[in-house]
Amino acid sequence: MSYRGASSSAYGDAAKSHAAITHVAIYLGDGKLLQTYSKDSGGVRIDTIEGTTWEKRFLFGGSAL
């Protein structure tokens, strides 16, 4: 969903079932995401989801297996 700030309270009233998807990443397991950004901010990279705004903004996930 859209970025609302770094605090958890900024996402407390978010209606996840109606939120727009603004970023897509691949969950690698063990709390890691494979995602892309602009070349200036690192391009393709692996980041930790826990304790980040990605954790607060996560809408849903699934498995290809």
N, C-alpha and C positions, 0 to 999 in steps of 0.2 A: 504494500500500500504506500501511498505517498508519505514522504518524510514529514514528521510533525515535531521533530526535536529529539534530543537524546534521553529525556526522562521517560520512565515507564508510565507516569501519569498522563503523558501526552497521547497515549494510545489506549487508555482505559475505557473510553466510550466509543472506540472504533467499531463499527458494524462490519466485521470481517466478511460476512456473506454478501455485502454490497460494495466492498472496496475494489478499486481498480488495481490490476496487476501492473506495477511500474518497473519491475526488474525480475529477471529469471536467472536462477543459478542451479547448479547441480550439486546435490548433497552427496558427499563422498563417504560419509560415515564418520564416527568418532568426533562429531562436532565441527567438521570441516566442510567448507563450500568452495566449489570451483566456479569462478565468475570472471567477467570481463569488465574493464573500465576503460577510460580513455588512456591513450599512450602516456600522457603526462602523469596519471595517477597509478601507473604500474601495469597497464594492459591486462593480460590474462594472469590471474593469481589465485592462490589458495588462501582463504581466510577462515578464522574461527568464528562461528556464529554466536556462541555463548557470551553473554555480557556485552553484546553490541546492539546497535539499532536494528540490525537484521533480525535478531531474535524477537524484538518487539513488533516488527513489521511482517513477520512470517504469516502467510495466509493459509497455505496448505501444501502438502507434498504427497508423493506417491512412489510407487516402485515399478520399474520396468520388468522386474522378474516375477 
